[in-house]
Amino acid sequence: MTVPKMWEDRKMQEPEPFKPIRKSAFMTYKKCPKKFWFSYFVHSEDYWNYNEKNNSNPAAAAGDIYHAEMDELYTKIDFELLYELDEDDKKFIYFRNKFSYSENYDTEKTEMDNMFDWTCETEVKRSNFFKEHYTKTEYLKWFPPKASELKVSMTDDIDRTGHIDRVDYLPAEKSYCIVEFKTGKSYDVHKPWSLTSLRAETAFYAIICNEMSIFDKPVLYWALYNPKIRQYSIEKFPAATMRAVNNTYKGLVQKIKESGDFPRKMSPLCMWCEYRTECFHGLKGEEKEYLFGKPNNYKTEEDALSDGVE
């Protein structure tokens, strides 16, 4: 199949009406404008299929399972009962029984078992903090998440949309916190490039929540929840991040409306891009030798990301 040149494709596919920009598409644009272009314009029929289960990829499948179980977790919790439990071991078991177990959990835990174990340990610590610092009435009001798998949208020149994993309330700060679940080892706040990316992802949601007044108080914080590397981190949004996300979004909207240029950003990650053949050899769609050589140093995209490749 012959893939049209960018300007030819724009002639054949008028972008009106513009599709809303979801968070993952926005992040794709930040990493590689041309990959966004392929997704938004050339393969627009697949634009909304980003959340389909991908059980052929073990890492993606694990992420799907974790997100699904976390989405259900607090629908199964009796907070009155949890508050009355007086030992951490009992609290851990109470949380752990809300998740699935592997058949060999008692003798040989799987990686998924370990992720759920860490999650329960972290939730016990959160529960203890609220119990120690607030009254029972306040605990029951403030400890449970305020939202889970929340779909948000914002009217704009081109609308913004996305799904928030979880929203917590921070009573001392009198504000809300976007909680982002990640299950890849590359998502680590101690790596500057990863921290910058995570801030942008969650700021995208925070801007929508604040502009649309979804909650009664502002969203001023974000948190990473990564059971893969056993990392829970919380931070107030830097003002510079909020400005940068808004400015980048406005620039993206302008490019879409004006059929601007969407250049490729080449890196070793290109080897795992679903559009790599069209991107490098699109006129004939032929497989040719890699521009970077075989990715011997990185067996998977996850390995490349963990090494700081963007």
N, C-alpha and C positions, 0 to 999 in steps of 0.2 A: 504494500500500500504506500502510495506517495503522500507524504505529509506536506501540506502547503507551507510556503515561507510565511513568516510572521505577518507581513503586511497583506499577503494574499488571504490569509485566514481571517484577518480582521474585516476584510471586505465581505467575505462570505458569511461570517458570523457576527452580526451586530450584537453588542453586549447588552442592549436594552431588552427587557428590563434587567437591571443589574441584580445579580444574586447577592444576598447578604454575605458579609465577610465573617466567617467563623474564626474563632481564636486560632485553631490549628492551621488554617489557611494563612492567617496573618503571620504566624511564626514561620511558616514555609517561605513566605515572601521575604522575611528578614534574613533567612538563611540562604535562599537562592531565588531571586525574582523570576528567573525563567521557569523554574519548577512550578511556582505559583501560576505562571501564565499557562503552562500545559494543563494544569488542573482546572483552572477557572474558565479558560476559553476552548482549548483544543479537545479536552476530555470532559467537557462540562456535564455530560450525562452521568459521570461517576463522582461529581463534586460532593454529593451528599452521602456517598457510600463509605465515608472515612471511618465510620464507627462499626462497620461489620466485623464479626468475629473472624480472627485469622488463626485458626487452630493449627495450621501447617507451620507456623512460626512459634516455637516453644516460648520464647520471651514474650511475644505479643499475647499468646494464650494465657500465660501466667498473669499478665497485667489485666486481661479481661476478667479472669476469675477473681482476682483481688478486688478490683473495682466493684464487681457484682456483689461480692460478699460484704464489702464495706457499706455499700448502698443499703443493704438489708439489716446491718448490725443493730442500729439503734431502734429499729422497729420491733426488735425482739427483747429489748431491755426493760425490765421493771425497775425504774429509778428509785422508787421507795425501798424496794428490797436491796438494791445495790448500796444505797446509803446506809442501811442497817448492818451490812456485812462488816465485821470488825477485824478481819485478818486478810492480809494481802494475798495469801495463797487461795483463800476462798473467793476473793474477788477475781483473781486470775482464772480460776476454774469456771466461774460464772461467765466471764467474757468468752473464754476459750470454747465453751460448749455451744456458743452461738455460731461458731465457725465449723467448717467441715474438717475432718481428720483423714489422714491417709490410713490405709489398712495396716501399715507397719509403724504407726506413730510411736508405740511403746518401745519398740526395739531399734528402729532406724528411721528417723524423721526425714521427710523430704524437704526440699528448699521451700516449698509452699507452707509446710508445717512451721518451719522456722520463721517465716514472714508473719504468719498468724500469731505465733508465740510472742514475737517482739511487739506486735500491735497490741496484744492484750496487756503486756507489761507496761506499755506506754499509756494505755487508757486507764490502767490502775493508778499510775502516777498522776494523771490528770484528775481523776476522781478524788484522790487523796488531797490534792492541792485545793480543790474547791471545798471539800469537806472541812479542811483545817482553817480556811480563811473566811468562810461564809456560813450563815445559818442554814438550817435544813430547807427552809422555804426558798432561800436564795439559791442553794444548790440545785434544787429541783427545777428552778426557773432558768438558771444560767449554764449548768453543766451540759445538758443535752444539746446536740448540734441544732442550729436554727434552720438548717436546710441541708438536703443531701441530693446529689445529682440534680441540681437546680438549673433549669433552662432559663437563660436570660437573653434579652434582646434590647436593642436601642435604635430608635429612629435617627437616621443620619442621612447625609447625602447618599451614601450607600450604607444600609443598615448593618449594625454589628450584632453578632449572636454567638452563643456558646453554652456549654454545660459546665457548671461549677461542681467539683467533687463534693465539697462540704463547706459550710459556713458556720463558724463558731462565734460566740459572743465573749468579749473580753471586758468584764465588769470594771476592773480597775482603770482601764483606758477609755471606758464608755464608747466603745466602737466594735465593729465586726472584723472578722479575720477570714480571708479566703484560704481554704486548706486545699492544697494540690497533692493528690496521690501520685507517686511515681514508683515504678518497680524496676527501673534500669540503673545499673551501677554508674552510669555517666552523670546522673542527676545528683550532684554533690555541691553543697553551698561553699565548700572549701576550695573549689575550683573557680577562679574568677569568671571564666567564660560561661560556665554553667550557672553561676549565681546571676549573672546579667540576664541570661535567657529566662530563668525562672521568675525573676522580677518582672520581666516584660509580659510573660504569660499571665501571671496573676493580676498585674496592673490592668491588662485588657479587660478582665472581668470587673475589677474594682471600679473602673471608669463607668462601665455600664450601670452597675449597682448604684453608684452615687448620682449619676446624671438622671437616672430614672426613679430615684428615691424608692428603691425596692425595700429598703429597711428603714426603721425609724431613727437609726443613727448611722453615721458614715462608716464606710469600709476603709480602714486606715492601715491594716496589717495583712500580712500574708504568711503562710506557713507551708513548709515542705514536710511531707510524711512519706518517707522512703524506707520500707521494711527490708529491702534488698541489702542496703548498706547500714541499716539500723540507725537512721538519722531522722530526728525531728527537730526542726529549726523554725523559729518565728522571728519576724522582723517587721518594723514599720516601713511602709513604702517610702523610698527616697523621692523627694519632689522632682528631682531630675528624671527619674524613671517615668513618672506620670507624664511629664512634658514630652519626653522622647517618644513614648508610645503614641500619644496623641498626634505629634508631628509626623511620625512615620505613617500612621493611619491616613492622615490627610494627604500625604504624598502618594500613597497607594491609590486612594480614591481618584486623585487627579490623573494619575497614569492610566487608570482604567477608563475614565471618561474621555481622555484625550488620545487614547490608543498610543500611549507612550511606550518607550523602550523598556523591555524586561530582560536585562542581560543575565547570562549565566554566571554563577559564582563557582568556579571550578575548585574542587578539592577531592581527596580520596573518597569522600562520601558519594561522589558521583557513581562509583562502582555499584552502589546499592540502590540507585535511583531508578524507579520504574520507567522513567522517560529517557534514560541515557541513550538508547539507540536513536530515538527521534531527535534528541538534542544534538548529538554529535554527527549523525549520518542520516538525518531525516529525509533528504530528498529521495533516497532510494530505499531507506529502511534496512540497509545492509549491516550485518555485524562485521566490524573491522577490529583491528588490534586496539587495545586499550591505550588511551592517551597517556595514562600514568603508569603503564605496565601492569602486570597482574598484582592484585593487592595482597602480596605475600605477608606483609607485616600485620595485616588486619584480617582475621578470619571472618569477622562479622562487622556489620555497621556499628553494633554496640561497642566492639573493641576499639573502633576508630574514634567514636565519640568519647570514650573513656580516656583516650590519649589526648584529648583536647582538639581533635579535628572538627572544624565547623564547615 
